Amino acid sequence: MKISLALVLFSSTFFLGCESSSTSGFLFPADRAMEVRYICRLPYLDATAPHQAWSKSTPAWLILNETKVIVYFKNDRTFVLPRTSEITLPPGKYRCML
């Protein structure tokens, strides 16, 4: 009796536990969101920037065009970066969420 109960318990746990039809419990940000977050943090990596008044504020918007990237801060300051081939976001305006 104990062996059959253990076998039923093991088989139901094994077969129902290995079912993969449910969605994963892990949530990963999309590639676009990770790239926006990365670019919004880039101004903080440049310690030699001539105008560091933006360093005491947080970025609000990320504005992209074909040639440059503008990070707009909440204290009305901007930080301009040249657009490189590593940036795959299409031109537009994105909200920075750190």
C-alpha positions as CSV (number, residue, x, y, z in Angstrom):
1,M,0.0,0.0,0.0
2,K,2.8,2.5,0.9
3,I,4.7,1.6,-2.2
4,S,1.7,2.2,-4.5
5,L,0.9,5.5,-2.8
6,A,4.5,6.6,-3.2
7,L,4.5,5.5,-6.8
8,V,1.2,7.5,-7.5
9,L,2.6,10.5,-5.7
10,F,5.9,10.4,-7.6
11,S,4.3,9.8,-11.0
12,S,1.8,12.6,-10.6
13,T,4.5,15.0,-9.3
14,F,6.9,14.1,-12.1
15,F,4.5,14.2,-15.0
16,L,2.5,17.3,-13.9
17,G,5.7,19.1,-12.7
18,C,7.4,18.7,-16.0
19,E,4.6,20.1,-18.0
20,S,5.8,23.1,-20.0
21,S,2.5,24.5,-21.4
22,S,2.3,27.3,-18.8
23,T,4.1,30.5,-19.3
24,S,7.4,31.2,-17.5
25,G,7.3,33.1,-14.3
26,F,10.4,35.1,-15.3
27,L,9.9,38.5,-16.9
28,F,12.7,40.0,-18.9
29,P,12.6,43.5,-20.4
30,A,12.4,43.8,-24.2
31,D,15.6,44.6,-26.1
32,R,14.3,48.0,-26.9
33,A,13.6,48.8,-23.3
34,M,17.1,47.6,-22.3
35,E,18.7,49.7,-25.0
36,V,16.8,52.9,-24.0
37,R,17.8,52.3,-20.3
38,Y,21.4,51.8,-21.4
39,I,21.5,55.0,-23.5
40,C,19.8,57.0,-20.8
41,R,22.6,56.0,-18.4
42,L,25.5,56.9,-20.8
43,P,25.8,60.5,-19.7
44,Y,26.7,59.4,-16.2
45,L,29.7,57.5,-17.6
46,D,31.4,60.5,-19.1
47,A,33.2,62.1,-16.1
48,T,35.0,64.6,-18.4
49,A,31.8,66.3,-19.7
50,P,32.2,70.1,-19.8
51,H,28.7,70.8,-18.5
52,Q,27.8,68.6,-15.6
53,A,24.8,70.5,-14.3
54,W,22.7,67.6,-15.5
55,S,24.5,65.2,-13.2
56,K,22.3,66.2,-10.3
57,S,19.1,65.4,-12.2
58,T,17.6,62.3,-13.8
59,P,17.0,61.8,-17.5
60,A,13.4,62.3,-18.7
61,W,13.5,61.7,-22.5
62,L,15.7,60.2,-25.1
63,I,15.5,61.8,-28.5
64,L,17.1,60.0,-31.5
65,N,17.6,61.0,-35.1
66,E,19.9,59.7,-37.8
67,T,23.1,61.5,-36.6
68,K,22.8,62.2,-32.9
69,V,21.3,61.1,-29.6
70,I,19.9,63.7,-27.1
71,V,19.3,62.8,-23.5
72,Y,16.9,65.4,-22.0
73,F,17.0,65.8,-18.2
74,K,14.3,66.9,-15.8
75,N,16.2,70.1,-15.0
76,D,16.0,71.2,-18.7
77,R,19.6,70.2,-19.5
78,T,20.6,68.1,-22.4
79,F,23.5,65.8,-23.2
80,V,24.3,65.1,-26.8
81,L,26.0,62.0,-28.1
82,P,26.9,61.0,-31.6
83,R,24.8,58.1,-33.0
84,T,26.9,55.0,-33.6
85,S,26.2,51.8,-35.4
86,E,25.6,50.0,-32.1
87,I,22.3,51.9,-31.5
88,T,19.6,49.9,-33.2
89,L,16.6,52.0,-32.0
90,P,14.7,53.7,-34.8
91,P,14.6,57.5,-34.7
92,G,12.0,58.9,-32.3
93,K,11.3,60.0,-28.7
94,Y,11.5,57.5,-25.8
95,R,10.8,58.0,-22.1
96,C,13.8,57.3,-19.9
97,M,13.0,54.9,-17.0
98,L,15.9,54.1,-14.8
